[in-house]
């Protein structure tokens, strides 16, 4: 699977917009990443405005998704613990 296809697959699988993915890539890489850049990566390769999607961008998006998944899991654990404490029970 090429980088463009993988990037598009990640966007679809996780319901991430191109704009949000640009923010995530920028956050992980600590470098600017514009929506226009992302559009050029996922655009039809035959179009003049297309650019090859770099492997580092796919890796950064995958890392951002993993960070989000971990944060959601931690938040669920904290919520479960707080819920159990407020009800007088033990966390599950």
PyMOL Python script that loads the backbone (N, CA, C, O; Angstrom):
from pymol import cmd

cmd.read_pdbstr("""\
ATOM      1  N   UNK A   1       0.859  -1.173   0.000  1.00  0.00           N
ATOM      2  CA  UNK A   1       0.000   0.000   0.000  1.00  0.00           C
ATOM      3  C   UNK A   1       0.905   1.237   0.000  1.00  0.00           C
ATOM      4  O   UNK A   1       1.843   1.332   0.792  1.00  0.00           O
ATOM      5  N   UNK A   2       0.612   2.174  -0.894  1.00  0.00           N
ATOM      6  CA  UNK A   2       1.440   3.382  -0.936  1.00  0.00           C
ATOM      7  C   UNK A   2       1.036   4.351   0.177  1.00  0.00           C
ATOM      8  O   UNK A   2      -0.006   4.187   0.812  1.00  0.00           O
ATOM      9  N   UNK A   3       1.875   5.358   0.401  1.00  0.00           N
ATOM     10  CA  UNK A   3       1.644   6.300   1.503  1.00  0.00           C
ATOM     11  C   UNK A   3       0.335   7.065   1.352  1.00  0.00           C
ATOM     12  O   UNK A   3      -0.366   7.296   2.338  1.00  0.00           O
ATOM     13  N   UNK A   4       0.004   7.457   0.133  1.00  0.00           N
ATOM     14  CA  UNK A   4      -1.244   8.191  -0.108  1.00  0.00           C
ATOM     15  C   UNK A   4      -2.447   7.350   0.297  1.00  0.00           C
ATOM     16  O   UNK A   4      -3.348   7.831   0.986  1.00  0.00           O
ATOM     17  N   UNK A   5      -2.457   6.110  -0.127  1.00  0.00           N
ATOM     18  CA  UNK A   5      -3.566   5.204   0.191  1.00  0.00           C
ATOM     19  C   UNK A   5      -3.656   4.963   1.686  1.00  0.00           C
ATOM     20  O   UNK A   5      -4.749   4.955   2.251  1.00  0.00           O
ATOM     21  N   UNK A   6      -2.510   4.765   2.334  1.00  0.00           N
ATOM     22  CA  UNK A   6      -2.498   4.536   3.788  1.00  0.00           C
ATOM     23  C   UNK A   6      -3.014   5.764   4.528  1.00  0.00           C
ATOM     24  O   UNK A   6      -3.799   5.635   5.468  1.00  0.00           O
ATOM     25  N   UNK A   7      -2.582   6.949   4.116  1.00  0.00           N
ATOM     26  CA  UNK A   7      -3.034   8.188   4.756  1.00  0.00           C
ATOM     27  C   UNK A   7      -4.546   8.321   4.626  1.00  0.00           C
ATOM     28  O   UNK A   7      -5.238   8.611   5.602  1.00  0.00           O
ATOM     29  N   UNK A   8      -5.052   8.108   3.419  1.00  0.00           N
ATOM     30  CA  UNK A   8      -6.501   8.176   3.192  1.00  0.00           C
ATOM     31  C   UNK A   8      -7.243   7.138   4.029  1.00  0.00           C
ATOM     32  O   UNK A   8      -8.318   7.416   4.560  1.00  0.00           O
ATOM     33  N   UNK A   9      -6.670   5.950   4.144  1.00  0.00           N
ATOM     34  CA  UNK A   9      -7.284   4.884   4.942  1.00  0.00           C
ATOM     35  C   UNK A   9      -7.366   5.293   6.411  1.00  0.00           C
ATOM     36  O   UNK A   9      -8.381   5.053   7.064  1.00  0.00           O
ATOM     37  N   UNK A  10      -6.322   5.900   6.925  1.00  0.00           N
ATOM     38  CA  UNK A  10      -6.327   6.365   8.314  1.00  0.00           C
ATOM     39  C   UNK A  10      -7.392   7.430   8.531  1.00  0.00           C
ATOM     40  O   UNK A  10      -8.099   7.413   9.538  1.00  0.00           O
ATOM     41  N   UNK A  11      -7.503   8.356   7.586  1.00  0.00           N
ATOM     42  CA  UNK A  11      -8.529   9.395   7.695  1.00  0.00           C
ATOM     43  C   UNK A  11      -9.925   8.783   7.751  1.00  0.00           C
ATOM     44  O   UNK A  11     -10.749   9.168   8.580  1.00  0.00           O
ATOM     45  N   UNK A  12     -10.176   7.840   6.873  1.00  0.00           N
ATOM     46  CA  UNK A  12     -11.500   7.219   6.815  1.00  0.00           C
ATOM     47  C   UNK A  12     -11.768   6.349   8.047  1.00  0.00           C
ATOM     48  O   UNK A  12     -12.838   6.436   8.650  1.00  0.00           O
ATOM     49  N   UNK A  13     -10.819   5.531   8.410  1.00  0.00           N
ATOM     50  CA  UNK A  13     -11.002   4.601   9.526  1.00  0.00           C
ATOM     51  C   UNK A  13     -11.303   5.329  10.832  1.00  0.00           C
ATOM     52  O   UNK A  13     -12.154   4.901  11.611  1.00  0.00           O
ATOM     53  N   UNK A  14     -10.599   6.428  11.061  1.00  0.00           N
ATOM     54  CA  UNK A  14     -10.727   7.129  12.336  1.00  0.00           C
ATOM     55  C   UNK A  14     -11.578   8.394  12.250  1.00  0.00           C
ATOM     56  O   UNK A  14     -11.674   9.144  13.221  1.00  0.00           O
ATOM     57  N   UNK A  15     -12.193   8.635  11.094  1.00  0.00           N
ATOM     58  CA  UNK A  15     -13.082   9.785  10.951  1.00  0.00           C
ATOM     59  C   UNK A  15     -12.369  11.118  11.138  1.00  0.00           C
ATOM     60  O   UNK A  15     -12.921  12.048  11.724  1.00  0.00           O
ATOM     61  N   UNK A  16     -11.162  11.204  10.646  1.00  0.00           N
ATOM     62  CA  UNK A  16     -10.355  12.414  10.787  1.00  0.00           C
ATOM     63  C   UNK A  16     -10.453  13.225   9.497  1.00  0.00           C
ATOM     64  O   UNK A  16     -10.312  12.681   8.402  1.00  0.00           O
ATOM     65  N   UNK A  17     -10.692  14.509   9.632  1.00  0.00           N
ATOM     66  CA  UNK A  17     -10.736  15.376   8.460  1.00  0.00           C
ATOM     67  C   UNK A  17      -9.312  15.698   8.004  1.00  0.00           C
ATOM     68  O   UNK A  17      -8.353  15.522   8.755  1.00  0.00           O
ATOM     69  N   UNK A  18      -9.194  16.163   6.791  1.00  0.00           N
ATOM     70  CA  UNK A  18      -7.877  16.581   6.304  1.00  0.00           C
ATOM     71  C   UNK A  18      -7.331  17.713   7.169  1.00  0.00           C
ATOM     72  O   UNK A  18      -6.142  17.738   7.486  1.00  0.00           O
ATOM     73  N   UNK A  19      -8.194  18.643   7.548  1.00  0.00           N
ATOM     74  CA  UNK A  19      -7.768  19.770   8.389  1.00  0.00           C
ATOM     75  C   UNK A  19      -7.269  19.283   9.744  1.00  0.00           C
ATOM     76  O   UNK A  19      -6.224  19.727  10.221  1.00  0.00           O
ATOM     77  N   UNK A  20      -8.006  18.380  10.355  1.00  0.00           N
ATOM     78  CA  UNK A  20      -7.598  17.851  11.664  1.00  0.00           C
ATOM     79  C   UNK A  20      -6.298  17.063  11.522  1.00  0.00           C
ATOM     80  O   UNK A  20      -5.439  17.132  12.401  1.00  0.00           O
ATOM     81  N   UNK A  21      -6.144  16.321  10.435  1.00  0.00           N
ATOM     82  CA  UNK A  21      -4.916  15.554  10.252  1.00  0.00           C
ATOM     83  C   UNK A  21      -3.713  16.480  10.109  1.00  0.00           C
ATOM     84  O   UNK A  21      -2.620  16.152  10.571  1.00  0.00           O
ATOM     85  N   UNK A  22      -3.905  17.629   9.477  1.00  0.00           N
ATOM     86  CA  UNK A  22      -2.813  18.600   9.371  1.00  0.00           C
ATOM     87  C   UNK A  22      -2.401  19.084  10.763  1.00  0.00           C
ATOM     88  O   UNK A  22      -1.212  19.218  11.051  1.00  0.00           O
ATOM     89  N   UNK A  23      -3.376  19.342  11.615  1.00  0.00           N
ATOM     90  CA  UNK A  23      -3.095  19.758  12.994  1.00  0.00           C
ATOM     91  C   UNK A  23      -2.348  18.660  13.752  1.00  0.00           C
ATOM     92  O   UNK A  23      -1.392  18.935  14.476  1.00  0.00           O
ATOM     93  N   UNK A  24      -2.793  17.416  13.579  1.00  0.00           N
ATOM     94  CA  UNK A  24      -2.165  16.299  14.278  1.00  0.00           C
ATOM     95  C   UNK A  24      -0.730  16.080  13.817  1.00  0.00           C
ATOM     96  O   UNK A  24       0.166  15.876  14.636  1.00  0.00           O
ATOM     97  N   UNK A  25      -0.513  16.121  12.511  1.00  0.00           N
ATOM     98  CA  UNK A  25       0.840  15.946  11.972  1.00  0.00           C
ATOM     99  C   UNK A  25       1.743  17.066  12.483  1.00  0.00           C
ATOM    100  O   UNK A  25       2.887  16.818  12.863  1.00  0.00           O
ATOM    101  N   UNK A  26       1.233  18.290  12.491  1.00  0.00           N
ATOM    102  CA  UNK A  26       2.014  19.423  12.989  1.00  0.00           C
ATOM    103  C   UNK A  26       2.344  19.255  14.473  1.00  0.00           C
ATOM    104  O   UNK A  26       3.454  19.571  14.903  1.00  0.00           O
ATOM    105  N   UNK A  27       1.391  18.763  15.247  1.00  0.00           N
ATOM    106  CA  UNK A  27       1.624  18.576  16.681  1.00  0.00           C
ATOM    107  C   UNK A  27       2.688  17.513  16.944  1.00  0.00           C
ATOM    108  O   UNK A  27       3.552  17.693  17.802  1.00  0.00           O
ATOM    109  N   UNK A  28       2.622  16.420  16.214  1.00  0.00           N
ATOM    110  CA  UNK A  28       3.576  15.326  16.423  1.00  0.00           C
ATOM    111  C   UNK A  28       4.970  15.707  15.942  1.00  0.00           C
ATOM    112  O   UNK A  28       5.962  15.418  16.611  1.00  0.00           O
ATOM    113  N   UNK A  29       5.045  16.353  14.788  1.00  0.00           N
ATOM    114  CA  UNK A  29       6.350  16.674  14.200  1.00  0.00           C
ATOM    115  C   UNK A  29       6.932  17.984  14.725  1.00  0.00           C
ATOM    116  O   UNK A  29       8.119  18.263  14.556  1.00  0.00           O
ATOM    117  N   UNK A  30       6.070  18.786  15.368  1.00  0.00           N
ATOM    118  CA  UNK A  30       6.462  20.118  15.831  1.00  0.00           C
ATOM    119  C   UNK A  30       6.958  20.985  14.670  1.00  0.00           C
ATOM    120  O   UNK A  30       7.853  21.815  14.831  1.00  0.00           O
ATOM    121  N   UNK A  31       6.361  20.774  13.511  1.00  0.00           N
ATOM    122  CA  UNK A  31       6.647  21.543  12.297  1.00  0.00           C
ATOM    123  C   UNK A  31       5.306  21.930  11.666  1.00  0.00           C
ATOM    124  O   UNK A  31       4.324  21.204  11.823  1.00  0.00           O
ATOM    125  N   UNK A  32       5.251  23.036  10.971  1.00  0.00           N
ATOM    126  CA  UNK A  32       3.987  23.430  10.330  1.00  0.00           C
ATOM    127  C   UNK A  32       3.525  22.387   9.305  1.00  0.00           C
ATOM    128  O   UNK A  32       4.330  21.780   8.599  1.00  0.00           O
ATOM    129  N   UNK A  33       2.229  22.206   9.250  1.00  0.00           N
ATOM    130  CA  UNK A  33       1.625  21.336   8.240  1.00  0.00           C
ATOM    131  C   UNK A  33       0.266  21.935   7.907  1.00  0.00           C
ATOM    132  O   UNK A  33      -0.633  21.955   8.749  1.00  0.00           O
ATOM    133  N   UNK A  34       0.120  22.414   6.705  1.00  0.00           N
ATOM    134  CA  UNK A  34      -1.123  23.080   6.310  1.00  0.00           C
ATOM    135  C   UNK A  34      -2.111  22.089   5.699  1.00  0.00           C
ATOM    136  O   UNK A  34      -1.746  21.001   5.254  1.00  0.00           O
ATOM    137  N   UNK A  35      -3.352  22.503   5.696  1.00  0.00           N
ATOM    138  CA  UNK A  35      -4.395  21.706   5.046  1.00  0.00           C
ATOM    139  C   UNK A  35      -4.074  21.575   3.559  1.00  0.00           C
ATOM    140  O   UNK A  35      -4.291  20.524   2.956  1.00  0.00           O
ATOM    141  N   UNK A  36      -3.570  22.625   2.993  1.00  0.00           N
ATOM    142  CA  UNK A  36      -3.213  22.601   1.574  1.00  0.00           C
ATOM    143  C   UNK A  36      -2.157  21.527   1.291  1.00  0.00           C
ATOM    144  O   UNK A  36      -2.214  20.845   0.268  1.00  0.00           O
ATOM    145  N   UNK A  37      -1.214  21.386   2.189  1.00  0.00           N
ATOM    146  CA  UNK A  37      -0.186  20.344   2.048  1.00  0.00           C
ATOM    147  C   UNK A  37      -0.819  18.962   2.096  1.00  0.00           C
ATOM    148  O   UNK A  37      -0.508  18.098   1.276  1.00  0.00           O
ATOM    149  N   UNK A  38      -1.713  18.758   3.068  1.00  0.00           N
ATOM    150  CA  UNK A  38      -2.393  17.459   3.176  1.00  0.00           C
ATOM    151  C   UNK A  38      -3.197  17.188   1.916  1.00  0.00           C
ATOM    152  O   UNK A  38      -3.191  16.068   1.404  1.00  0.00           O
ATOM    153  N   UNK A  39      -3.888  18.202   1.412  1.00  0.00           N
ATOM    154  CA  UNK A  39      -4.662  18.016   0.177  1.00  0.00           C
ATOM    155  C   UNK A  39      -3.770  17.587  -0.976  1.00  0.00           C
ATOM    156  O   UNK A  39      -4.159  16.759  -1.799  1.00  0.00           O
ATOM    157  N   UNK A  40      -2.580  18.151  -1.031  1.00  0.00           N
ATOM    158  CA  UNK A  40      -1.668  17.779  -2.118  1.00  0.00           C
ATOM    159  C   UNK A  40      -1.222  16.327  -1.981  1.00  0.00           C
ATOM    160  O   UNK A  40      -0.970  15.658  -2.983  1.00  0.00           O
ATOM    161  N   UNK A  41      -1.122  15.837  -0.744  1.00  0.00           N
ATOM    162  CA  UNK A  41      -0.720  14.442  -0.521  1.00  0.00           C
ATOM    163  C   UNK A  41      -1.815  13.459  -0.919  1.00  0.00           C
ATOM    164  O   UNK A  41      -1.531  12.387  -1.454  1.00  0.00           O
ATOM    165  N   UNK A  42      -3.071  13.829  -0.656  1.00  0.00           N
ATOM    166  CA  UNK A  42      -4.162  12.875  -0.885  1.00  0.00           C
ATOM    167  C   UNK A  42      -4.874  13.095  -2.223  1.00  0.00           C
ATOM    168  O   UNK A  42      -5.749  12.318  -2.607  1.00  0.00           O
ATOM    169  N   UNK A  43      -4.493  14.146  -2.915  1.00  0.00           N
ATOM    170  CA  UNK A  43      -5.092  14.453  -4.212  1.00  0.00           C
ATOM    171  C   UNK A  43      -4.758  13.346  -5.222  1.00  0.00           C
ATOM    172  O   UNK A  43      -3.806  12.587  -5.041  1.00  0.00           O
ATOM    173  N   UNK A  44      -5.555  13.277  -6.274  1.00  0.00           N
ATOM    174  CA  UNK A  44      -5.288  12.359  -7.379  1.00  0.00           C
ATOM    175  C   UNK A  44      -3.858  12.585  -7.865  1.00  0.00           C
ATOM    176  O   UNK A  44      -3.500  13.707  -8.221  1.00  0.00           O
ATOM    177  N   UNK A  45      -3.039  11.537  -7.883  1.00  0.00           N
ATOM    178  CA  UNK A  45      -1.630  11.697  -8.260  1.00  0.00           C
ATOM    179  C   UNK A  45      -1.419  12.265  -9.662  1.00  0.00           C
ATOM    180  O   UNK A  45      -0.343  12.785  -9.958  1.00  0.00           O
ATOM    181  N   UNK A  46      -2.422  12.175 -10.522  1.00  0.00           N
ATOM    182  CA  UNK A  46      -2.289  12.702 -11.877  1.00  0.00           C
ATOM    183  C   UNK A  46      -2.533  14.209 -11.966  1.00  0.00           C
ATOM    184  O   UNK A  46      -2.274  14.814 -13.007  1.00  0.00           O
ATOM    185  N   UNK A  47      -3.019  14.813 -10.903  1.00  0.00           N
ATOM    186  CA  UNK A  47      -3.299  16.249 -10.909  1.00  0.00           C
ATOM    187  C   UNK A  47      -1.998  17.029 -10.662  1.00  0.00           C
ATOM    188  O   UNK A  47      -1.118  16.569  -9.935  1.00  0.00           O
ATOM    189  N   UNK A  48      -1.896  18.190 -11.266  1.00  0.00           N
ATOM    190  CA  UNK A  48      -0.671  18.986 -11.086  1.00  0.00           C
ATOM    191  C   UNK A  48      -0.446  19.448  -9.644  1.00  0.00           C
ATOM    192  O   UNK A  48       0.694  19.673  -9.240  1.00  0.00           O
ATOM    193  N   UNK A  49      -1.513  19.589  -8.874  1.00  0.00           N
ATOM    194  CA  UNK A  49      -1.382  20.056  -7.490  1.00  0.00           C
ATOM    195  C   UNK A  49      -1.046  18.931  -6.516  1.00  0.00           C
ATOM    196  O   UNK A  49      -0.975  19.150  -5.306  1.00  0.00           O
ATOM    197  N   UNK A  50      -0.844  17.746  -7.039  1.00  0.00           N
ATOM    198  CA  UNK A  50      -0.541  16.592  -6.205  1.00  0.00           C
ATOM    199  C   UNK A  50       0.947  16.541  -5.865  1.00  0.00           C
ATOM    200  O   UNK A  50       1.801  16.901  -6.675  1.00  0.00           O
ATOM    201  N   UNK A  51       1.235  16.083  -4.644  1.00  0.00           N
ATOM    202  CA  UNK A  51       2.612  15.823  -4.202  1.00  0.00           C
ATOM    203  C   UNK A  51       2.633  14.434  -3.592  1.00  0.00           C
ATOM    204  O   UNK A  51       1.633  13.995  -3.025  1.00  0.00           O
ATOM    205  N   UNK A  52       3.745  13.741  -3.698  1.00  0.00           N
ATOM    206  CA  UNK A  52       3.822  12.428  -3.059  1.00  0.00           C
ATOM    207  C   UNK A  52       3.658  12.563  -1.538  1.00  0.00           C
ATOM    208  O   UNK A  52       4.217  13.470  -0.921  1.00  0.00           O
ATOM    209  N   UNK A  53       2.901  11.670  -0.962  1.00  0.00           N
ATOM    210  CA  UNK A  53       2.711  11.670   0.488  1.00  0.00           C
ATOM    211  C   UNK A  53       3.950  11.052   1.126  1.00  0.00           C
ATOM    212  O   UNK A  53       4.276   9.896   0.854  1.00  0.00           O
ATOM    213  N   UNK A  54       4.641  11.810   1.969  1.00  0.00           N
ATOM    214  CA  UNK A  54       5.862  11.274   2.568  1.00  0.00           C
ATOM    215  C   UNK A  54       5.580  10.259   3.675  1.00  0.00           C
ATOM    216  O   UNK A  54       4.575  10.345   4.381  1.00  0.00           O
ATOM    217  N   UNK A  55       6.474   9.318   3.805  1.00  0.00           N
ATOM    218  CA  UNK A  55       6.334   8.309   4.855  1.00  0.00           C
ATOM    219  C   UNK A  55       6.306   8.903   6.247  1.00  0.00           C
ATOM    220  O   UNK A  55       5.600   8.398   7.120  1.00  0.00           O
ATOM    221  N   UNK A  56       7.059   9.964   6.470  1.00  0.00           N
ATOM    222  CA  UNK A  56       7.074  10.585   7.796  1.00  0.00           C
ATOM    223  C   UNK A  56       5.700  11.147   8.163  1.00  0.00           C
ATOM    224  O   UNK A  56       5.342  11.177   9.340  1.00  0.00           O
ATOM    225  N   UNK A  57       4.924  11.594   7.168  1.00  0.00           N
ATOM    226  CA  UNK A  57       3.584  12.127   7.435  1.00  0.00           C
ATOM    227  C   UNK A  57       2.643  11.009   7.870  1.00  0.00           C
ATOM    228  O   UNK A  57       1.848  11.181   8.794  1.00  0.00           O
ATOM    229  N   UNK A  58       2.740   9.871   7.203  1.00  0.00           N
ATOM    230  CA  UNK A  58       1.922   8.716   7.595  1.00  0.00           C
ATOM    231  C   UNK A  58       2.306   8.281   9.009  1.00  0.00           C
ATOM    232  O   UNK A  58       1.437   8.020   9.842  1.00  0.00           O
ATOM    233  N   UNK A  59       3.605   8.206   9.273  1.00  0.00           N
ATOM    234  CA  UNK A  59       4.077   7.793  10.610  1.00  0.00           C
ATOM    235  C   UNK A  59       3.603   8.783  11.676  1.00  0.00           C
ATOM    236  O   UNK A  59       3.202   8.372  12.765  1.00  0.00           O
ATOM    237  N   UNK A  60       3.645  10.078  11.372  1.00  0.00           N
ATOM    238  CA  UNK A  60       3.201  11.088  12.333  1.00  0.00           C
ATOM    239  C   UNK A  60       1.708  10.966  12.609  1.00  0.00           C
ATOM    240  O   UNK A  60       1.278  11.078  13.758  1.00  0.00           O
ATOM    241  N   UNK A  61       0.915  10.737  11.565  1.00  0.00           N
ATOM    242  CA  UNK A  61      -0.521  10.582  11.763  1.00  0.00           C
ATOM    243  C   UNK A  61      -0.818   9.321  12.570  1.00  0.00           C
ATOM    244  O   UNK A  61      -1.673   9.340  13.455  1.00  0.00           O
ATOM    245  N   UNK A  62      -0.122   8.234  12.274  1.00  0.00           N
ATOM    246  CA  UNK A  62      -0.308   7.000  13.050  1.00  0.00           C
ATOM    247  C   UNK A  62       0.056   7.224  14.515  1.00  0.00           C
ATOM    248  O   UNK A  62      -0.635   6.731  15.406  1.00  0.00           O
ATOM    249  N   UNK A  63       1.120   7.952  14.767  1.00  0.00           N
ATOM    250  CA  UNK A  63       1.538   8.238  16.141  1.00  0.00           C
ATOM    251  C   UNK A  63       0.490   9.085  16.846  1.00  0.00           C
ATOM    252  O   UNK A  63       0.164   8.830  18.005  1.00  0.00           O
ATOM    253  N   UNK A  64      -0.039  10.090  16.158  1.00  0.00           N
ATOM    254  CA  UNK A  64      -1.069  10.938  16.740  1.00  0.00           C
ATOM    255  C   UNK A  64      -2.321  10.127  17.084  1.00  0.00           C
ATOM    256  O   UNK A  64      -2.923  10.324  18.140  1.00  0.00           O
ATOM    257  N   UNK A  65      -2.701   9.236  16.209  1.00  0.00           N
ATOM    258  CA  UNK A  65      -3.865   8.379  16.465  1.00  0.00           C
ATOM    259  C   UNK A  65      -3.609   7.505  17.691  1.00  0.00           C
ATOM    260  O   UNK A  65      -4.493   7.336  18.530  1.00  0.00           O
ATOM    261  N   UNK A  66      -2.412   6.956  17.793  1.00  0.00           N
ATOM    262  CA  UNK A  66      -2.073   6.129  18.959  1.00  0.00           C
ATOM    263  C   UNK A  66      -2.123   6.960  20.241  1.00  0.00           C
ATOM    264  O   UNK A  66      -2.636   6.493  21.259  1.00  0.00           O
ATOM    265  N   UNK A  67      -1.599   8.180  20.203  1.00  0.00           N
ATOM    266  CA  UNK A  67      -1.677   9.072  21.371  1.00  0.00           C
ATOM    267  C   UNK A  67      -3.125   9.319  21.769  1.00  0.00           C
ATOM    268  O   UNK A  67      -3.466   9.282  22.952  1.00  0.00           O
ATOM    269  N   UNK A  68      -3.980   9.573  20.773  1.00  0.00           N
ATOM    270  CA  UNK A  68      -5.399   9.826  21.063  1.00  0.00           C
ATOM    271  C   UNK A  68      -6.058   8.593  21.665  1.00  0.00           C
ATOM    272  O   UNK A  68      -6.833   8.701  22.616  1.00  0.00           O
ATOM    273  N   UNK A  69      -5.754   7.429  21.116  1.00  0.00           N
ATOM    274  CA  UNK A  69      -6.353   6.192  21.637  1.00  0.00           C
ATOM    275  C   UNK A  69      -5.937   5.962  23.088  1.00  0.00           C
ATOM    276  O   UNK A  69      -6.761   5.580  23.919  1.00  0.00           O
ATOM    277  N   UNK A  70      -4.660   6.193  23.391  1.00  0.00           N
ATOM    278  CA  UNK A  70      -4.180   6.028  24.773  1.00  0.00           C
ATOM    279  C   UNK A  70      -4.850   7.031  25.710  1.00  0.00           C
ATOM    280  O   UNK A  70      -5.242   6.684  26.824  1.00  0.00           O
ATOM    281  N   UNK A  71      -4.977   8.272  25.252  1.00  0.00           N
ATOM    282  CA  UNK A  71      -5.604   9.306  26.080  1.00  0.00           C
ATOM    283  C   UNK A  71      -7.059   8.961  26.370  1.00  0.00           C
ATOM    284  O   UNK A  71      -7.531   9.148  27.491  1.00  0.00           O
ATOM    285  N   UNK A  72      -7.761   8.463  25.375  1.00  0.00           N
ATOM    286  CA  UNK A  72      -9.163   8.074  25.567  1.00  0.00           C
ATOM    287  C   UNK A  72      -9.253   6.911  26.560  1.00  0.00           C
ATOM    288  O   UNK A  72     -10.131   6.897  27.422  1.00  0.00           O
ATOM    289  N   UNK A  73      -8.354   5.948  26.440  1.00  0.00           N
ATOM    290  CA  UNK A  73      -8.360   4.804  27.359  1.00  0.00           C
ATOM    291  C   UNK A  73      -8.060   5.262  28.790  1.00  0.00           C
ATOM    292  O   UNK A  73      -8.708   4.813  29.735  1.00  0.00           O
ATOM    293  N   UNK A  74      -7.080   6.154  28.949  1.00  0.00           N
ATOM    294  CA  UNK A  74      -6.765   6.672  30.285  1.00  0.00           C
ATOM    295  C   UNK A  74      -7.940   7.437  30.856  1.00  0.00           C
ATOM    296  O   UNK A  74      -8.256   7.309  32.039  1.00  0.00           O
ATOM    297  N   UNK A  75      -8.592   8.236  30.016  1.00  0.00           N
ATOM    298  CA  UNK A  75      -9.738   9.014  30.478  1.00  0.00           C
ATOM    299  C   UNK A  75     -10.860   8.081  30.943  1.00  0.00           C
ATOM    300  O   UNK A  75     -11.516   8.352  31.949  1.00  0.00           O
ATOM    301  N   UNK A  76     -11.079   6.992  30.218  1.00  0.00           N
ATOM    302  CA  UNK A  76     -12.109   6.026  30.602  1.00  0.00           C
ATOM    303  C   UNK A  76     -11.770   5.384  31.943  1.00  0.00           C
ATOM    304  O   UNK A  76     -12.655   5.168  32.771  1.00  0.00           O
ATOM    305  N   UNK A  77     -10.489   5.077  32.159  1.00  0.00           N
ATOM    306  CA  UNK A  77     -10.075   4.502  33.438  1.00  0.00           C
ATOM    307  C   UNK A  77     -10.305   5.483  34.586  1.00  0.00           C
ATOM    308  O   UNK A  77     -10.805   5.100  35.643  1.00  0.00           O
ATOM    309  N   UNK A  78      -9.942   6.735  34.379  1.00  0.00           N
ATOM    310  CA  UNK A  78     -10.135   7.763  35.406  1.00  0.00           C
ATOM    311  C   UNK A  78     -11.624   7.936  35.696  1.00  0.00           C
ATOM    312  O   UNK A  78     -12.031   8.002  36.856  1.00  0.00           O
ATOM    313  N   UNK A  79     -12.431   8.008  34.644  1.00  0.00           N
ATOM    314  CA  UNK A  79     -13.873   8.162  34.829  1.00  0.00           C
ATOM    315  C   UNK A  79     -14.461   6.977  35.596  1.00  0.00           C
ATOM    316  O   UNK A  79     -15.301   7.159  36.478  1.00  0.00           O
ATOM    317  N   UNK A  80     -14.020   5.770  35.260  1.00  0.00           N
ATOM    318  CA  UNK A  80     -14.524   4.580  35.942  1.00  0.00           C
ATOM    319  C   UNK A  80     -14.118   4.608  37.413  1.00  0.00           C
ATOM    320  O   UNK A  80     -14.913   4.273  38.291  1.00  0.00           O
ATOM    321  N   UNK A  81     -12.898   5.001  37.669  1.00  0.00           N
ATOM    322  CA  UNK A  81     -12.413   5.074  39.049  1.00  0.00           C
ATOM    323  C   UNK A  81     -13.193   6.119  39.846  1.00  0.00           C
ATOM    324  O   UNK A  81     -13.617   5.863  40.973  1.00  0.00           O
ATOM    325  N   UNK A  82     -13.377   7.299  39.249  1.00  0.00           N
ATOM    326  CA  UNK A  82     -14.127   8.366  39.918  1.00  0.00           C
ATOM    327  C   UNK A  82     -15.572   7.971  40.139  1.00  0.00           C
ATOM    328  O   UNK A  82     -16.153   8.294  41.175  1.00  0.00           O
ATOM    329  N   UNK A  83     -16.156   7.280  39.183  1.00  0.00           N
ATOM    330  CA  UNK A  83     -17.538   6.826  39.318  1.00  0.00           C
ATOM    331  C   UNK A  83     -17.669   5.814  40.453  1.00  0.00           C
ATOM    332  O   UNK A  83     -18.607   5.870  41.249  1.00  0.00           O
ATOM    333  N   UNK A  84     -16.719   4.892  40.512  1.00  0.00           N
ATOM    334  CA  UNK A  84     -16.744   3.877  41.573  1.00  0.00           C
ATOM    335  C   UNK A  84     -16.546   4.512  42.942  1.00  0.00           C
ATOM    336  O   UNK A  84     -17.193   4.115  43.911  1.00  0.00           O
ATOM    337  N   UNK A  85     -15.663   5.491  43.025  1.00  0.00           N
ATOM    338  CA  UNK A  85     -15.437   6.166  44.311  1.00  0.00           C
ATOM    339  C   UNK A  85     -16.665   6.938  44.751  1.00  0.00           C
ATOM    340  O   UNK A  85     -17.007   6.938  45.934  1.00  0.00           O
ATOM    341  N   UNK A  86     -17.326   7.589  43.823  1.00  0.00           N
ATOM    342  CA  UNK A  86     -18.496   8.387  44.186  1.00  0.00           C
ATOM    343  C   UNK A  86     -19.685   7.510  44.564  1.00  0.00           C
ATOM    344  O   UNK A  86     -20.582   7.959  45.277  1.00  0.00           O
ATOM    345  N   UNK A  87     -19.700   6.261  44.093  1.00  0.00           N
ATOM    346  CA  UNK A  87     -20.795   5.369  44.446  1.00  0.00           C
ATOM    347  C   UNK A  87     -20.446   4.468  45.621  1.00  0.00           C
ATOM    348  O   UNK A  87     -21.266   3.664  46.065  1.00  0.00           O
ATOM    349  N   UNK A  88     -19.212   4.611  46.123  1.00  0.00           N
ATOM    350  CA  UNK A  88     -18.802   3.824  47.277  1.00  0.00           C
ATOM    351  C   UNK A  88     -18.323   2.439  46.947  1.00  0.00           C
ATOM    352  O   UNK A  88     -18.019   1.663  47.853  1.00  0.00           O
ATOM    353  N   UNK A  89     -18.245   2.100  45.668  1.00  0.00           N
ATOM    354  CA  UNK A  89     -17.787   0.777  45.246  1.00  0.00           C
ATOM    355  C   UNK A  89     -16.329   0.768  44.875  1.00  0.00           C
ATOM    356  O   UNK A  89     -15.628   1.770  45.010  1.00  0.00           O
ATOM    357  N   UNK A  90     -15.894  -0.348  44.419  1.00  0.00           N
ATOM    358  CA  UNK A  90     -14.522  -0.509  43.955  1.00  0.00           C
ATOM    359  C   UNK A  90     -14.498  -0.330  42.451  1.00  0.00           C
ATOM    360  O   UNK A  90     -15.454  -0.682  41.760  1.00  0.00           O
ATOM    361  N   UNK A  91     -13.385   0.228  41.936  1.00  0.00           N
ATOM    362  CA  UNK A  91     -13.289   0.335  40.476  1.00  0.00           C
ATOM    363  C   UNK A  91     -13.237  -1.040  39.836  1.00  0.00           C
ATOM    364  O   UNK A  91     -12.709  -1.990  40.413  1.00  0.00           O
ATOM    365  N   UNK A  92     -13.787  -1.130  38.651  1.00  0.00           N
ATOM    366  CA  UNK A  92     -13.798  -2.426  37.985  1.00  0.00           C
ATOM    367  C   UNK A  92     -12.572  -2.648  37.152  1.00  0.00           C
ATOM    368  O   UNK A  92     -12.433  -3.699  36.526  1.00  0.00           O
TER     369      UNK A  92
END
""", "prot")
cmd.dss("prot")
cmd.show_as("cartoon", "prot")
cmd.util.cbc("prot")
cmd.orient("prot")
